[in-house]
Amino acid sequence: MIRVLVAEDVRMLREALVALLGFEEGIEVVAEVESGDAIVRAALEHRPDVAVLDIELPALDGLSAAALLHERLPECRVLILTGLGRPGNLRRGVEAHVSGFMLKDSRPQDLVQAIRTVAAGGLVIDQQLAYAALDVPGNPLTEREAEVLRLTGEGATPRDIARDLHLSYGTVRNYLASSVTKLNARTRMDAVRIATEAGWL
């Protein structure tokens, strides 16, 4: 019997997913949660074989929860079920030791097969996601540009960044300007968005 944990914040989707899996022979949903911060706690209590996680969850996103789950319960394999087919998410998933990525518009039978594959120790990646990841160009940002952009995305001002990284204010502004130019972005925050979606931050 494959024991499954489901994490999805949209109640209708979560209940539909639980009902779908309930009809499958050899699969049992042992826990369902609606927020990311409840995933590890529920997994430690119910010991699922596979955790099916959405990425966009309140309190803690699914990929961050997957990384924590790998640390606390490495025998539980993670299958990400997402509506966000971003290459950057795929890269973050690899770093978090995720075993599978499926898009929410996948066929139900494909999801069930993915759960069985992941439970058996295999890896599953949606073809659309895989091709999108291969199509992303290499990271044009230097390590320092990426660091400055990441801090900007977290809400730090150029003066904050200059102080924290022991750089001059002008140097920080230059890093931000070069990042915007390299990424063909309209603004600093647009550059943050582009770099994040590509998995460079």
Secondary structure, 3 states (H helix, E strand, C coil): CEEEEEECCCHHHHHHHHHHHHCCCCEEEEEEECCHHHHHHHHHHHCCCEEEECCCCCCCCHHHHHHHHHHHCCCCEEEEEECCCCHHHHHHHHHCCCCEEEECCCCHHHHHHHHHHHHCCCCEECHHHHHHHHCCCCCCCCHHHHHHHHHHHCCCCHHHHHHHHCCCHHHHHHHHHHHHHHCCCCCHHHHHHHHHHHCCC
